[in-house]
Structures are given as structure tokens and as C-alpha cells.
Amino acid sequence: MRRFLAIACLLLLSTVARAETTFNGSFTQGGVVFGKTDPGTKLVLDGIPVVVDRDGVFVFGFHRDAPVTSTLVITAPDGSAETRTLDVAPREFRIQRIDGLPDTMVTPPKEVLDRIQRDQAEVKAARAADRVESDFRSGFIWPVTGPISGVYGSQRILNGQPRQPHYGIDIAVPKGTPVVAPADGLVTLSATDHYYTGGTLILDHGHGLSSTFIHMDSVAVKVGEHIRQGTVIGTVGATGRATGPHLDWRMNWYDRRLDPAFVVPPMPGQ
């Protein structure tokens, strides 16, 4: 009888430990999910290790075209494991037509392809940071406020030609408007002349979560600087492939493109 009770207690403790993994976020395409689990727990989402802070805090996200289910493997400190199937809600995305772009910005000439590849390599390296610091705990605010002129996930047709979806939020404000850090983070890229994105800044919030700001007129911070939420990091511009001044704010969890709208309250006035 005592042995039976001991086994029952162990099973109960194991079940309680697994149940303590909790989530707060949006289980949808482009969604961002913050969570808490027991310290020492290991998480793997669709084969990708999820960084868990020393007190159990973590974050992950879903790409625009994520399938309707995702698999999370949770391994407790005692070695017991469970697999959870996470439902990911599909979304309908807009079609956005942009005309009047220079032809070289829609189909770049061969002589700039090497430059574009260098730009892409810099961005990829900056987004590959795997810092255990959880700067995202500061929460998020809008980097600028104003009319939203472009939304995440919209299929873009440039000068009549279908191109990649738009992976950010466009905020149409005048050139020179200050841009502030939406959350604490480490600067991992500070560039002024990328071919497509012009002034480009990447702020790493820890655990693979990062913000990218593009088309900036000026960038006021350097790689390696740790920035606090609300600090001015540059100004709005119309550099790179842009038809007018605006800030394009993007978010990633490693190489997964996320929707920044899920981490901030509604835009004031809209």
C-alpha cells in the first residue's frame, strides 16, 4: 500500500510540474507568445530549442505562414517529458499594391546583387543572436505613433509585379520624427545604406526575439550599445525602397517573422 501511494504521489508531482508551464500571447500566424515554466525546464518548439531564463521565463513565435499546429516538447528538471500540440490559428492577409517605385528597386540590376547579398548576410547574422538576457521583460511601446499605412503579412504587388509579403508595420510620419526603442535591447546592427532598407537598425531583446527598423533617415546608436525602452535610436526617413517617409517596424524570433502588433496596445487615435 505504501509503495502504491509513493508511486501515486510521484505521478501527481510530475503532472503538477508539467501543468506549471503557462503561456500568455497569440497562438496565430505571426503571433508572439511569452511564457513561464519551472527553472531548469527545457523546451523545444518544432525542433528549435527555446531559451528558458534562470527563473523560467521564455518567448517564442509563429511565422506568417506557420502550419495550423506546432509541437512543443517540455522536459522537466527531473527528466520527465511531455509533448504538447499547439493550435495555430490561420489569418487572412491583405493584398497591398505599391506603384511608382524605380524599376531598379523592384528588379535590381546585376551590379548590385553582391551588395544585396552582403546586406542580407549582415541582417541574418544580427538576428542569429542567442542572448539569455530577457530584455523583452520591459514590455513594448510603439517606436513612433501615427497613421498605420502598411500592415504585417500583406501580399505586396510592386509596380504590378507580385513580390514577398510585407513583414512589418508601416507608420507614416514625417521625415526626422524621432524613433524610440520599443523595449530594452542590445544593438546588433546599425547600418545607413542597405540597398532595399536604407537606414537599418536591429535591436535584440534576448532569447532570439528582435526588432528591426528600416528606411531610417538617421541611426543614433552603435552596435554593442545596450538601449533602454524609450531611448531615441534614430529618425524616420524614406531611404532604400520607399515611396515616402515612414517607419517600417519588424520583429523576428530567430528567422521567424512576427507581427509587432501583438506586443503593443492599439495605436493611439486609431
PLY file of the C-alpha trace (Angstrom):
ply
format ascii 1.0
element vertex 270
property float x
property float y
property float z
element edge 269
property int vertex1
property int vertex2
end_header
0.00 0.00 0.00
2.79 2.42 0.90
4.53 1.66 -2.39
1.33 2.35 -4.29
0.90 5.68 -2.53
4.52 6.66 -3.23
4.10 5.94 -6.94
0.83 7.86 -6.99
2.50 10.87 -5.35
5.35 10.83 -7.86
2.89 10.75 -10.76
0.95 13.62 -9.21
4.08 15.72 -8.73
5.11 15.05 -12.34
1.69 16.14 -13.59
1.78 19.32 -11.50
5.26 20.20 -12.81
4.10 19.91 -16.40
0.98 21.94 -15.70
3.11 24.83 -14.45
4.22 25.70 -17.98
1.93 28.62 -18.80
1.53 30.88 -21.81
0.46 34.45 -22.49
0.22 35.53 -26.10
-1.27 34.96 -29.52
-1.38 31.43 -30.93
-1.85 32.58 -34.50
0.22 33.17 -37.63
2.66 35.97 -36.80
1.84 35.62 -33.10
4.20 36.16 -30.17
3.93 34.00 -27.04
5.52 34.73 -23.67
5.60 32.02 -21.03
6.75 30.77 -17.66
7.86 27.32 -16.59
9.85 25.68 -13.82
13.51 26.78 -13.72
15.65 24.12 -15.34
12.94 23.00 -17.75
13.96 22.51 -21.38
11.65 23.49 -24.25
11.91 22.63 -27.93
9.42 24.10 -30.43
9.28 22.36 -33.81
12.88 21.27 -33.34
14.08 24.73 -32.25
15.45 25.00 -28.69
13.62 27.69 -26.73
15.79 29.71 -24.35
14.46 29.47 -20.78
15.66 32.09 -18.30
17.00 31.12 -14.88
13.58 31.78 -13.37
11.68 30.01 -16.14
10.70 32.90 -18.45
10.68 32.24 -22.20
9.34 33.55 -25.51
8.67 32.12 -28.96
6.65 33.00 -32.05
4.98 31.76 -35.22
5.82 32.72 -38.81
3.29 34.30 -41.17
2.82 31.00 -43.00
3.02 28.73 -39.95
1.02 25.48 -40.22
-2.12 25.05 -38.12
-0.31 23.03 -35.46
3.05 23.34 -33.75
4.83 20.84 -31.49
6.31 21.80 -28.13
8.41 19.27 -26.22
8.67 20.07 -22.48
11.36 18.29 -20.47
11.06 18.88 -16.73
14.12 19.19 -14.45
13.59 15.60 -13.31
13.90 14.38 -16.91
10.23 13.60 -17.48
8.94 14.85 -20.81
5.66 15.62 -22.46
4.71 16.73 -25.95
2.05 19.38 -26.47
0.38 20.09 -29.78
-0.26 23.83 -30.05
-3.06 25.03 -32.30
-2.02 27.97 -34.52
-4.93 29.98 -35.90
-4.69 30.93 -39.60
-5.16 34.52 -40.71
-6.36 36.25 -43.85
-3.88 38.82 -45.19
-4.48 41.86 -47.33
-3.18 42.49 -50.81
-1.23 45.75 -50.99
-0.37 47.40 -54.29
2.51 49.89 -54.43
3.21 51.71 -57.68
5.69 54.36 -58.68
8.82 52.61 -57.44
12.01 52.91 -59.53
12.39 49.77 -61.67
15.81 49.11 -60.08
14.11 48.77 -56.68
11.65 46.16 -57.98
14.10 44.18 -60.12
17.64 45.17 -59.09
20.40 45.32 -61.69
23.06 42.59 -61.60
25.76 45.00 -60.44
24.07 45.47 -57.05
23.32 41.80 -56.34
26.57 41.36 -54.40
25.69 44.38 -52.29
22.22 42.97 -51.57
23.72 39.63 -50.54
26.11 41.40 -48.16
23.20 43.31 -46.66
21.22 40.09 -46.19
24.21 38.36 -44.57
24.60 41.23 -42.08
20.91 41.06 -41.16
20.96 37.27 -40.81
23.98 37.42 -38.50
22.40 40.17 -36.38
19.18 38.17 -35.96
21.03 34.99 -35.04
21.94 36.34 -31.60
21.01 33.91 -28.84
21.33 36.02 -25.71
19.99 34.58 -22.47
19.20 38.08 -21.19
15.44 38.66 -21.25
15.29 42.35 -22.15
11.76 41.82 -23.50
10.58 41.83 -19.87
10.48 45.63 -20.12
7.32 45.26 -22.21
6.78 47.06 -25.52
5.64 50.51 -26.62
5.21 51.95 -30.11
8.53 53.27 -31.52
6.58 56.11 -33.15
2.89 56.93 -33.17
0.90 57.90 -36.23
-1.22 56.56 -39.09
-0.59 52.92 -39.98
-0.04 52.77 -43.72
1.03 49.13 -44.07
0.29 46.02 -42.06
2.06 42.75 -41.37
1.56 39.87 -43.75
0.04 41.74 -46.68
0.90 40.32 -50.10
2.74 43.06 -51.96
2.41 43.82 -55.64
5.13 46.28 -56.64
4.66 48.13 -59.91
2.26 45.37 -60.87
4.66 42.52 -60.02
3.92 40.10 -57.11
6.69 40.12 -54.52
7.31 38.83 -50.98
4.75 39.62 -48.29
5.30 42.64 -46.10
6.66 41.52 -42.74
6.32 44.72 -40.74
4.08 47.57 -39.70
4.46 50.84 -41.63
3.83 54.01 -39.65
3.55 57.12 -41.82
5.09 60.07 -40.00
7.24 62.97 -41.25
10.92 62.62 -42.04
13.02 63.38 -38.97
10.46 62.13 -36.44
12.38 60.58 -33.51
12.20 56.79 -33.21
12.43 55.31 -29.71
13.31 51.80 -28.59
10.05 49.88 -28.06
11.74 47.70 -25.41
15.12 47.20 -23.80
17.69 45.57 -26.06
21.19 45.28 -27.47
22.06 46.87 -30.81
23.27 44.11 -33.16
23.09 46.03 -36.47
23.47 49.72 -37.24
23.63 50.46 -40.98
22.89 53.57 -43.02
22.86 52.40 -46.64
21.33 48.96 -47.20
20.03 48.74 -50.76
16.40 47.87 -50.02
16.02 49.05 -46.45
18.30 52.10 -46.29
18.98 53.10 -42.69
18.58 49.81 -40.84
18.78 49.09 -37.13
18.31 45.79 -35.28
17.67 45.67 -31.55
17.98 42.27 -29.89
15.57 41.78 -26.97
17.01 38.43 -25.89
16.01 34.77 -26.36
16.08 35.19 -30.16
13.48 37.98 -30.17
14.50 41.10 -32.11
13.12 44.29 -33.62
14.21 45.70 -36.98
13.66 49.32 -38.02
14.13 50.26 -41.67
14.05 53.24 -44.07
15.51 55.39 -41.27
16.93 58.80 -42.12
19.50 58.58 -39.31
20.65 55.93 -36.87
21.73 57.28 -33.48
23.14 54.16 -31.78
26.02 51.77 -32.42
26.47 48.01 -32.38
27.10 46.78 -28.86
25.13 49.50 -27.07
22.52 48.35 -24.58
19.43 50.50 -25.00
16.60 51.15 -22.59
12.98 51.37 -23.63
12.08 54.90 -24.76
15.62 55.90 -25.76
15.84 57.72 -29.10
17.57 55.37 -31.57
17.26 57.42 -34.76
14.85 59.27 -37.01
12.24 58.35 -39.60
13.23 58.59 -43.24
12.48 57.35 -46.76
15.75 55.58 -47.53
16.08 52.37 -49.52
12.96 51.10 -51.30
10.37 53.58 -50.05
7.89 55.91 -51.71
7.71 58.32 -48.79
8.81 58.82 -45.18
7.65 56.15 -42.76
8.99 53.73 -40.19
8.82 50.03 -41.03
8.98 48.09 -37.73
9.56 44.35 -37.93
10.01 41.60 -35.36
11.64 38.18 -35.50
12.04 35.13 -33.35
15.27 33.93 -34.95
14.27 33.57 -38.63
10.52 33.51 -37.95
8.78 36.74 -38.94
6.41 38.02 -36.27
3.70 40.68 -36.14
4.71 43.60 -33.85
1.03 44.46 -33.37
0.77 41.56 -30.93
3.18 43.08 -28.37
1.79 46.64 -28.15
-1.59 48.17 -27.31
-3.71 49.60 -30.17
-2.18 52.59 -31.91
-3.42 55.77 -30.19
-6.05 57.55 -32.23
-6.87 54.56 -34.46
0 1
1 2
2 3
3 4
4 5
5 6
6 7
7 8
8 9
9 10
10 11
11 12
12 13
13 14
14 15
15 16
16 17
17 18
18 19
19 20
20 21
21 22
22 23
23 24
24 25
25 26
26 27
27 28
28 29
29 30
30 31
31 32
32 33
33 34
34 35
35 36
36 37
37 38
38 39
39 40
40 41
41 42
42 43
43 44
44 45
45 46
46 47
47 48
48 49
49 50
50 51
51 52
52 53
53 54
54 55
55 56
56 57
57 58
58 59
59 60
60 61
61 62
62 63
63 64
64 65
65 66
66 67
67 68
68 69
69 70
70 71
71 72
72 73
73 74
74 75
75 76
76 77
77 78
78 79
79 80
80 81
81 82
82 83
83 84
84 85
85 86
86 87
87 88
88 89
89 90
90 91
91 92
92 93
93 94
94 95
95 96
96 97
97 98
98 99
99 100
100 101
101 102
102 103
103 104
104 105
105 106
106 107
107 108
108 109
109 110
110 111
111 112
112 113
113 114
114 115
115 116
116 117
117 118
118 119
119 120
120 121
121 122
122 123
123 124
124 125
125 126
126 127
127 128
128 129
129 130
130 131
131 132
132 133
133 134
134 135
135 136
136 137
137 138
138 139
139 140
140 141
141 142
142 143
143 144
144 145
145 146
146 147
147 148
148 149
149 150
150 151
151 152
152 153
153 154
154 155
155 156
156 157
157 158
158 159
159 160
160 161
161 162
162 163
163 164
164 165
165 166
166 167
167 168
168 169
169 170
170 171
171 172
172 173
173 174
174 175
175 176
176 177
177 178
178 179
179 180
180 181
181 182
182 183
183 184
184 185
185 186
186 187
187 188
188 189
189 190
190 191
191 192
192 193
193 194
194 195
195 196
196 197
197 198
198 199
199 200
200 201
201 202
202 203
203 204
204 205
205 206
206 207
207 208
208 209
209 210
210 211
211 212
212 213
213 214
214 215
215 216
216 217
217 218
218 219
219 220
220 221
221 222
222 223
223 224
224 225
225 226
226 227
227 228
228 229
229 230
230 231
231 232
232 233
233 234
234 235
235 236
236 237
237 238
238 239
239 240
240 241
241 242
242 243
243 244
244 245
245 246
246 247
247 248
248 249
249 250
250 251
251 252
252 253
253 254
254 255
255 256
256 257
257 258
258 259
259 260
260 261
261 262
262 263
263 264
264 265
265 266
266 267
267 268
268 269
